[in-house]
Amino acid sequence: MSTAPSSRPYSVLAAGYDAVMAHVDYPFWAGFVRDLLARHAPHARSVVELGCGTGSLAIALQPLGPPPDGFAYRAFDGSEAMVAVARATVDVPATFDVLDFRAPVPGPPADAVLLLYDGLNYLTEPADVAALLASVHGALAPAADGRPGGVAVVDSSTPANSINHADAFDDEGVTDAFAFRRTSHYDEATRLHTTTFEIQTPDGAVHVERHVQRAWSMAELRALAAAAGLREVAAYDDFTTQPATDRTERVHWVWARADDASAGDAA
């Protein structure tokens, strides 16, 4: 058995990612997002998803769009390996392309821009978050001809989540593609949460992937969003429509372009 040098996050994990993340209820999450869009962007017809992974959210959410064809859905991820899995397995009408979510989003602006399941947390420096939020702003359709502008739904894992569940992120298992062991460590001083995957592939090689996230505070993200020209429409506590607080473990942010005065306001 040989141990390979550290691998880029998701380069090896992608092949078995869906099995490793089988505990995530994507249909429930998609239903929650659909409800948020119904509340804040009932006009939404087009969706851009950033950090789409292997397309699990797209599979669940795209058909929930307007009939008869669902949302016009474009999805992007920075990992070529994850996008390759999505292209090979997703069976709903959606396009998948490789794009770092700090980069400008190509194509027409969308009625809804999504970044979910800790995607934002993978950016550990304020400048990178600022670049992401500028990308989100640019990808949102502006208000025009009496039609409201687009809204963004972005979640963030908070320091409370890492502190409250510090011992809950370690596990191991076997997928069709590999065996794995996952361990994690949270540093309260830096608010960096490091998850390490030791992945043994069928050829006996052991690959190590280190995934580093930062637990951003609500105050930090509010300031960065405002600087990017985004207006906070709502900040929800976990999977509810209650206002998020400093005790919230996962915030679902709803942002609109600051220059669209009424975009995203609940009816």
C-alpha positions in Angstrom: 0.0 0.0 0.0 1.4 3.4 -1.0 0.5 6.9 0.2 0.1 9.6 -2.4 0.9 13.2 -1.7 -1.9 15.4 -0.6 -4.5 15.7 -3.3 -6.6 18.7 -4.4 -9.9 18.7 -2.5 -12.5 16.6 -4.4 -10.1 15.3 -7.0 -10.3 11.8 -5.5 -13.4 12.2 -3.3 -15.6 13.0 -6.3 -15.9 9.4 -7.4 -17.6 8.4 -4.2 -18.9 11.8 -3.0 -22.6 11.0 -3.3 -22.1 7.9 -1.1 -20.1 9.8 1.5 -22.8 12.5 1.6 -25.7 10.2 1.6 -26.8 11.6 5.0 -27.7 15.0 3.3 -31.4 15.3 2.5 -31.1 17.1 -0.9 -34.9 16.8 -1.7 -35.7 18.5 1.6 -33.1 21.2 1.0 -34.4 21.8 -2.5 -37.9 22.1 -1.2 -36.7 24.7 1.4 -34.9 26.7 -1.4 -38.0 26.5 -3.6 -40.1 27.9 -0.7 -37.6 30.7 -0.2 -37.8 31.5 -4.0 -41.6 31.4 -3.8 -41.4 33.9 -1.0 -38.8 36.2 -2.3 -38.6 35.7 -6.1 -42.0 34.2 -7.3 -41.1 35.4 -10.7 -37.9 33.2 -10.9 -37.6 31.1 -14.0 -33.8 30.8 -14.3 -31.3 29.5 -11.8 -27.5 29.7 -11.5 -26.0 27.4 -9.0 -22.4 27.9 -7.8 -20.5 25.1 -6.1 -22.9 22.6 -7.6 -20.8 19.5 -6.7 -22.1 16.3 -8.4 -25.5 17.9 -9.1 -27.5 16.5 -6.2 -29.3 19.8 -5.6 -29.9 20.3 -9.3 -31.6 16.9 -9.6 -34.0 17.8 -6.7 -34.6 21.5 -7.4 -34.7 21.8 -11.2 -38.1 20.0 -11.6 -39.6 22.2 -8.9 -39.4 25.2 -11.2 -42.3 26.6 -13.3 -44.1 24.0 -15.4 -43.8 22.4 -17.9 -40.1 22.3 -18.0 -38.9 23.4 -14.5 -36.1 26.0 -13.9 -33.7 26.9 -16.7 -30.7 25.6 -14.7 -27.0 26.4 -15.1 -24.6 24.9 -12.6 -20.9 25.5 -12.0 -18.2 24.0 -9.7 -14.4 24.6 -9.4 -13.6 20.9 -9.4 -13.3 19.3 -12.8 -13.8 15.9 -11.2 -17.1 16.9 -9.6 -18.4 18.4 -12.8 -17.5 15.2 -14.7 -19.6 13.2 -12.3 -22.5 15.6 -12.6 -22.4 15.5 -16.4 -22.3 11.7 -16.3 -25.1 11.2 -13.8 -27.6 14.1 -13.7 -30.8 13.2 -15.6 -32.6 16.6 -15.4 -32.3 19.5 -17.9 -29.3 21.4 -16.6 -25.8 22.4 -17.9 -22.6 21.9 -15.8 -19.4 23.7 -16.3 -16.1 24.3 -14.4 -15.9 27.7 -12.8 -14.3 29.0 -9.6 -17.1 30.7 -7.9 -15.0 33.8 -7.3 -14.9 34.3 -11.1 -17.5 36.2 -13.1 -20.4 34.0 -14.1 -20.8 33.7 -17.9 -24.0 33.9 -19.8 -27.2 35.9 -19.1 -27.9 37.0 -15.5 -30.4 34.8 -13.6 -33.5 35.3 -11.5 -31.9 33.2 -8.7 -28.2 32.5 -7.8 -27.5 29.7 -5.3 -24.5 28.7 -3.3 -25.3 26.1 -0.7 -23.8 23.5 1.7 -20.8 25.4 3.0 -19.5 26.6 -0.4 -18.9 30.1 1.0 -17.0 28.6 4.0 -14.4 27.2 1.7 -13.2 30.8 1.1 -11.0 31.6 4.1 -9.9 35.1 3.3 -12.1 38.3 3.2 -10.8 39.2 -0.3 -12.0 35.8 -1.7 -15.4 36.2 -0.1 -15.6 39.7 -1.6 -14.8 38.3 -5.0 -17.5 35.7 -4.6 -20.1 38.2 -3.6 -19.1 40.5 -6.5 -19.7 37.5 -8.8 -23.1 36.9 -7.2 -24.0 40.5 -7.7 -23.0 40.3 -11.4 -24.9 37.1 -11.9 -28.2 38.5 -10.6 -30.7 39.8 -13.2 -31.4 43.5 -12.6 -34.9 44.8 -12.4 -36.2 45.8 -15.8 -39.5 46.6 -17.5 -41.5 46.2 -14.3 -40.0 42.8 -13.5 -38.2 42.5 -10.2 -34.5 41.7 -10.0 -33.0 38.4 -9.0 -32.2 37.1 -5.5 -29.4 35.1 -4.2 -29.8 32.3 -1.6 -26.4 31.5 0.1 -25.9 29.5 3.2 -23.0 29.8 5.7 -21.9 27.5 8.5 -21.2 29.5 11.6 -18.8 29.2 14.5 -21.7 27.8 16.6 -22.0 24.9 14.2 -18.3 23.9 14.5 -18.3 24.4 18.3 -21.5 22.6 19.0 -20.7 19.6 16.7 -16.9 19.3 17.1 -17.1 15.6 17.7 -19.7 14.8 15.1 -17.7 15.1 11.9 -15.5 12.0 12.3 -16.5 8.8 10.5 -15.3 6.1 8.1 -16.9 3.9 5.5 -16.7 2.1 2.1 -18.2 3.3 -1.2 -18.1 1.6 -4.6 -15.1 3.8 -5.5 -13.0 3.7 -2.3 -12.8 3.3 1.4 -12.4 6.4 3.5 -11.7 7.8 7.0 -12.8 11.3 7.8 -11.4 13.3 10.7 -11.9 17.0 11.6 -10.5 19.7 13.8 -11.9 23.1 14.7 -9.6 25.9 15.9 -11.7 28.4 17.8 -8.9 31.0 17.7 -8.7 31.1 13.9 -12.2 29.8 13.2 -10.7 27.4 10.7 -12.3 24.0 10.4 -10.1 21.3 8.8 -11.6 18.1 7.5 -9.1 15.4 6.4 -10.1 12.5 4.2 -7.8 9.5 4.0 -9.0 7.7 0.9 -7.9 4.2 -0.1 -8.6 3.3 -3.8 -8.9 -0.2 -5.1 -5.3 -0.2 -6.3 -4.2 0.1 -2.7 -3.0 3.7 -2.9 -4.0 6.1 0.0 -4.8 9.6 -1.0 -5.1 12.5 1.5 -7.5 15.4 0.9 -7.6 18.3 3.4 -10.7 20.5 3.2 -10.3 23.8 5.1 -13.2 26.1 5.9 -13.6 29.2 7.8 -16.6 29.8 10.1 -17.6 33.3 9.3 -19.6 35.4 11.7 -22.8 37.1 10.6 -21.3 40.5 11.1 -18.4 39.8 8.8 -20.7 38.5 6.0 -23.1 41.4 6.4 -20.2 43.9 5.9 -18.8 42.0 2.9 -22.2 41.7 1.3 -22.9 45.4 1.7 -19.5 46.3 0.2 -20.3 44.1 -2.8 -23.5 46.0 -3.5 -25.9 43.4 -2.1 -28.9 44.2 0.1 -29.9 41.8 2.8 -33.4 40.7 2.3 -33.4 38.1 5.0 -31.1 35.9 7.1 -32.8 32.7 8.3 -32.0 30.4 11.2 -31.1 27.0 9.8 -34.1 25.6 7.7 -36.7 27.9 9.1 -38.0 31.4 8.4 -37.0 32.6 11.8 -34.4 35.3 11.9 -30.9 34.0 12.4 -28.9 35.0 15.5 -25.4 34.5 16.8 -26.5 31.1 18.1 -27.6 30.0 14.7 -25.6 27.1 13.3 -26.4 27.6 9.6 -27.6 30.8 8.1 -29.6 31.0 4.9 -29.0 34.4 3.5 -31.3 36.0 0.9 -29.6 38.9 -0.9 -30.7 41.2 -3.7 -28.8 43.8 -5.7 -28.8 47.0 -3.6 -29.8 49.0 -6.6 -33.0 47.0 -6.9 -35.1 48.6 -4.2 -37.9 46.1 -4.0 -36.2 42.9 -5.3 -36.7 39.9 -2.9 -39.2 41.6 -0.6 -41.8 39.1 0.6 -45.2 39.5 -0.8 
